[in-house]
Amino acid sequence: MQPHQLHPEIADDFEAVNRYILDHLHSGVPLVERIGHYIIESGGKRIRPLLVLLAARACGYRGDQHINLAAVVEFIHTATLLHDDVVDTSDLRRGRATANAKWGNAPSVLVGDFLYSRSFQMMVELGDMQIMEVISNATNVIAEGEVLQLLNCKNPDVSEENYMKVILGKTAMLFEAATECGGLVAGATPEQREGLRLYGRHLGTAFQLVDDLLDYESNAEEMGKNVGDDLAEGKPTLPLIHAMREGTEAQRQLIRQAIRKGNLEDLEPILQAARDTGAIDYTRAQAQAQVQEALDNLQPLPASPFRTILEQLAELAISRKA
């Protein structure tokens, strides 16, 4: 969903967030600004800040602090991207070279640290301890999720339950914080706040499950990254976990070896195994179930164009190709 497709009020908010982000990338160190601008302006969906804006407006908010808050969430997300690409040794994101591919690992990590610290400076300006508590807790869980994912790499024995914990930490937690804080800044009722929190959690989970799925049925032009990247990094995502559980012994051993080695030598037979075992359909069904949970949790919100967009975003999480 592009800004021009949004309700005019949210489209204006969205542009205000973009301006606020660019205004707060300033640094006395030119390389910090250069890398910051490169990653911020790399064509991302901005879905997390959009969720902040929509959650606040859906609760009837008429102020402007949601602009600052949305920028905080985007800075945190961008910091995680810089760190992730270093950890994963990625060289392509959103269809172009990663920051670490252009400038090296050390500058990418350090600019990621800068974006984290700048986000907390911006958050202090809000002066809301509840928001600070939610976001600081979320960043802690995100860090734990990244470490758990690192421990799971090249481990073919990761369970579905364990993998869902990774998803909660690395993706769903920031979605959850975005929607919950959008409600907080708007003075949402406890029921609305909880509904928004769970909407974000389930939407983020669905979003990551679809990402897992696309790695086995999309292409680099659509996704902006290389097909099979997860397998090349030895990540046991849900399609592979299901395929190992339901496949033949030969298929199981093929996938186990590929995860252990972290390479794409057997990508084609693994793709076929994912299809044969129903792993693609299973992963999509799990994502659809998460979307339904997200939609169910919007019930405490009054009917409005903003709630409608939240509903549409949940449906788009399933149908997207990138």
N, C-alpha and C positions, 0 to 999 in steps of 0.2 A: 504494500500500500504506500503510494507516494504522497508527499505533502499536498499536492494539488487535488488529491482525491478526498482530502479530509474536510470536516466541517470547517467553515472559514475561521471561526474563533480559534480552533486548534491549529490550523495552518499558520495563523499569525503567531501563536505561542511557539510553534515549532521553529519559525524563523528567528524569533527572539532568543531561543535557546542556542541556535547556531551562532548568532552574534555574540552572545554571552560567552560561549566556549572560546571563540577566537579572541575575544578581548582578554580572556584569562590565561592565554597561552604565553603571555609575555615573560621573558626571562633576560637577565643580563648576560647569559651565556648563549651565543648564537646557535650552537649545535642543538641545544635544548629546544629552542623555538623551531628549528628546521625539522627535526624529527617529530616534534609534537604536531606541527602543521601537517606533515606528510601522513601520519597515521590517522589524525582526526579527519582530514579531508580526503580519505581514500575511498569514499563512496559507500560507507556502511549504511545499514538500514536505519540506524538510530531508534531501534524499537524500544530499548529500555527507557531512554528519556521520554519517548512518546507515551509510554505507559504511565509515567509520573504525571504527565500533563492530563491524560485522559482520566486517570483515577481521581485527580483533584477536581477537575471540571464535572465529572459524573457525580461528585458529592456536593456540587453547587458552589465551588470555590470561585470567588470573584477577585482575589488579590493577584500578586505577581511573584510571590516567593516560590511558587512551583517552577518558575523559570530557572532560578538558582539551583533548586533541588534537582531538576532534570539534568542540568549541566554537571553537577556533582556525580550523578550516577553514570553519565557518559564518560567522565574522566576516569572513574574507577574501572569501568569496562575496558577502556582503551589501555590503561595500565596493565590489565590482565592479558590483553592481546599481545602487547610487547613482550611480556615475560613468557607467555605460552609459546610464542614463536621461537624464542631462544631455547626453551626446554625441549621443544619438539624438533628443533633444527629445521624449521619450515623455511622455504624460500619463496612461497607464493601465498598471497592472501588477497581475496577480493579481486583476483585477476591481475595483480601486479606484485612486484618484488616486495618482500617483507622488509621492515626496517633493519633487521639484523643481517639480511642479505646485502643491503646497501651500505650500512655503516659499521656492521660488526656486532658481536654479542654484548660487549661491555657497554657501549653507548646506549643500546636498546634497553638493557636492564636498568641503567641509571636514569634514563629518561622516564621509564616506567615508574621508578621510585619518585621522580619529580611529580608526575601526574597524580600518584597516590597522595603525596603530601599536599599538593595544590588543592586536591579535592577536599581534604580535611580543613584547609584554610577557608575554602568557600563555605563549607558546612558550618563552621563556627559562626560565620556571618548570619546564618539563619537563627542562631540562638535558641534552638529547640532541643532540649535534652532527650526527648523521646526519639526524635529523628536521629540524633547522634548515636543513641543506643542501638537502634535498629541497623543503621548502616555500619557501625563499627563491629557489631556482631556478625553481620553479613560478610564483611571483608575477612574476618577471622575464619568463618566457615568456608569461604571461597579458597583461602590459602590451604586449609586442611584438605579440601577436595582435590586441589592440584597435586598435593603430596600423595594422596591416596591413588590418584590416577598414575602418578609416576611409579608407585610401588606395584601397581597392577600391570604395567607395561611388560610385555614379553612373558606374561603369566597366563597360560591357557586354562588354568583352573579357577579363574575368577567366576563367582556365582552371579546369577542375575540380581540377587538381592544386593550383593556388594557393588555391582555396577550401578544400580539405581542410587546408591549412596554417593557415588562419584558424580552422577548427573545432578543430584541435589546440590552438592557443593559447587561444582565448577560452572553450572549454568543456571539452575532454577533459583538459587539463593538470591542472585542479584535481581532477577525478575520479581521475586517475592518482595524484596526490600523496596523496589521501585514502586510497586502498586500499593504496598502498605504505607509507605511514606507519603505518597500522593494523597491517600486518605487522611493521614495525620495532619498534613499541612492545611487540609480543608476542614479540619474539625469534625471528621466523620464519627458516626456513632460507633460503639464497640462492635456491633454486629456488622456494620459496613466495613470497618477496618479489617475484621477477621475474614470477611468474604473476599475483600480485595487481596489480602495476604495469600489466601489459598488459591485464588484465581491466578495470581502471579506464579506461585509455586507450580501449579499444574500446567500452566501455559509454558513455562520455562522447561519443564520436563518434556512436554510434547515437542517443543522446538528442538531440543537436543536429540530426541529419538529420531526425528525426521532428518536431522543432520547425519546421524549414524546411517540411516537408510540411504540417503543420497550418495554416500561414499561408495555404495555398491550398485547404484542404478542410474547415476548421472554422468556428467562429463565435465572436464575442466572449464570449458567455456561457460557452461551454465552455473557452475558452483563457484568459480573463481579460485579453485584450488585443484590439485591433482587428484584424479580418481584413484582410490586405493590408498590414499595418504594414511588413513588410520591403520590399515594393515601393514604398510611400510614402516610405521612407527611401533608395530607390535601391540597395538591397542585392541584388547578383546571387547569390542562393542557388542550390543545386543544381537544384531544379525548373526555374528559369529558364535556367540554363546548359545543361541537357539539352534544354529546349524550343527554345532558339536553335540548338543543334547539329543537331537532328533535324527541325525545322519547315520550312515553306515559306519562301520569301524574304519574303513578306508578313508571316508570323508573326514571323520573325526581326527584321524592321525595327520591327514593332509593339512587341516586347519591348525592343529596344535603345533606342527612343525613351522608353519608360516608365521604364527604368532611368536614363537620362540626366536626365530631367526630375524623377524621384522623385515621381510622383503616381499617383492611382488613376483617372484619366479613362477608361482602357481596361481596367479590372480584369476585367470579364466576358469580353471576347474573349481576354484573356491566360489566364484560368482555363480557357477552352475549349481554347486552344492547349496548355496543360499537359496536359490530358486527352488531346487528339488525338495528341500526340507521345509518349505513354507516360511523360511526365516524372514523374507521380505514382507510377506503378508502379516506375519505375527508381529513384527516390529511396528508396522503401520497400524495394526489393530490396537496395540498398546498405546501408541500416540493418540489415536482417536479416543480411547477411553480417558486419557488425560485431558483432552480437549473438552470432553463432556463434563468432566469434573470441574474444569475451569468455568464453563458456562453455568453450571448449577450454582456455583458460588457467587454469581453476580446477582442473585435474587434479591438481596437486601437493598440494592441500588434502585432509585426511582428511574422510570423510563425517561430516556433523554437521547439526543443524538450521540452523546459521548459514550453512554452504555452500549449503544448500537455498534459503535466503532470497536469497542472492546470485544464484543461478540464476533464481529467480522474478523478481527485480528486472530482470534482463536481458530476460526475456520480456515483462515489463510495459512496457519501454521502447518496444516495437513497438506494443503494443495501446492505449496511453494516448490520451486525447482532449484532454489539457490539459497 
